Amino acid sequence: MSELINNNQKRKDLLKHMIRQLHEGVAPEAVRKQLISLLGQVPYNDVVTVEQELINEGFPQEAILKLCDIHSLALKGTLDHTGAKTAPAGHPVDTFIQENRALQLEAAAINELFTEIRGMKAASDASVQLMEVRKHLNNLMDVDKHYVRKENLLFPFLEKHEITGPPAVMWGKHDETRALLKGAIETLQSTPQITAEEANSVIDLIIKPAVQSVEEMIYKEEEILFPMCLDTLSDNQWYAIYKQSPEIGFCLYDPTDKWEPAGVTDQPEKDIELEKISLPSGSLTIPELNALLNTIPFDLTFVDKDDTVRYFTQGAERIFARNRAILGRKVQLCHPPSSVHIVQRILDDFHAGRQDKAAFWINMGGRFIHIEYFALRDENGGYLGTLEVSQDLTAKRKLEGEQRLLDYSK
């Protein structure tokens, strides 16, 4: 038995076997007992490696996503963090962890309210307690910034190290958590008056799963993801994440510690004032071109012929989050799993010449957003890439009549 435990490949093979057991419906607690009895402690990096290998071998990514919480339940208490690195104050991982502590305080407050409601008589009015629950759920919604930083800053660097499966699975769990939180808040908004008995049903069916989803993600991050990332990413990569994090923002926590690893500093930008780009209809210096592109009243993103993100504008009012970490990243990996099939279909049609544009429009936070994709082609019709154009048309849709006089206020 000890030979099996100490043999790295056999241990990973056994982990794969147990994940397949979960997929086939074997109870999580039974699998957990097997893990404890056979392995004692499972190195955290084995979990990531095994999931990536399973996906590479054809195991459905959707199945791992569906079983992700069950995997965590089966592995709880068995993960070995011997020799794991820790992050200094101000490091991106330290910031993620401090945010998790703030999220746990919100979750704990909600769980205390659950206990209070359960102790009330069935016909008692629980509206005040659920109003407090809603307040803490609104705070938990701030987790979106925590997730966006992972998706747009951390995951691209994991992909550079050929770790693609686990980030994609975790992104799927992010979207599940977002949907659960949104659903819980919407439910409370529509039930201003509610008895304790009714409240307990809402708690069990809708609110508790949302809170547990946040708590489970904290476990996955701190027990598996962050230790693995600290082993994998270089200080240069972490510093790039550190510098770009403020663009996205922080979750329930405002980091004050500065972090700059030894030997890593900002690279001075090359002097580009005199460089010019000549085009058929004129020429521009690079600063002029950059100012022009960042002033136009819509967002542009360019994806090259190999489906790799190469450029995006940085206007004052962005519609969707963009940061430099997506440059050089496959565009399919920049979208959540739930919508990547639509992106792939557009790209396939553009590559094949079947289509040249695709348009969508959505209502987002009270704004009317128009999104359009254009195939870029050379003079011979060869495919050069795709241009995404996103515009906030809310104000323009309200225009009426004419404005012929100068008025800077409009």
Secondary structure, 3 states (H helix, E strand, C coil): CHHHHHCHHHHHHHHHHHHHHHHCCCCHHHHHHHHHHHHCCEEHHHHHHHHHHHHHCCCCHHHHHHCHHHHHHHHCCCEECCCCCCCCCCCHHHHHHHHHHHHHHHHHHHHHHHHHHHCCCCCCECHHHHHHHHHHHHHHCCHHHHHHHHHHHHHHHHHHCCCCHHHHHHHHHHHHHHHHHHHHHHHHHCCCCCEHHHHHHHHHHHHHHHHHHHHHHHHHHHHHHHHHHHHHCCHHHHHHHHHHHHHHCCCCCCCCCCCCCCCCCCCCCCCCCCCEEEECCEEEEHHHHHHHHHHCCCEEEEEECCCEEEEECCCCCCCCCCCHHHCCCEHHHHCCCCCHHHHHHHHHHHHHCCCCEEEEEEEECCEEEEEEEEEEECCCCCEEEEEEEEEECHHHHCCCCCCCCCCCCC
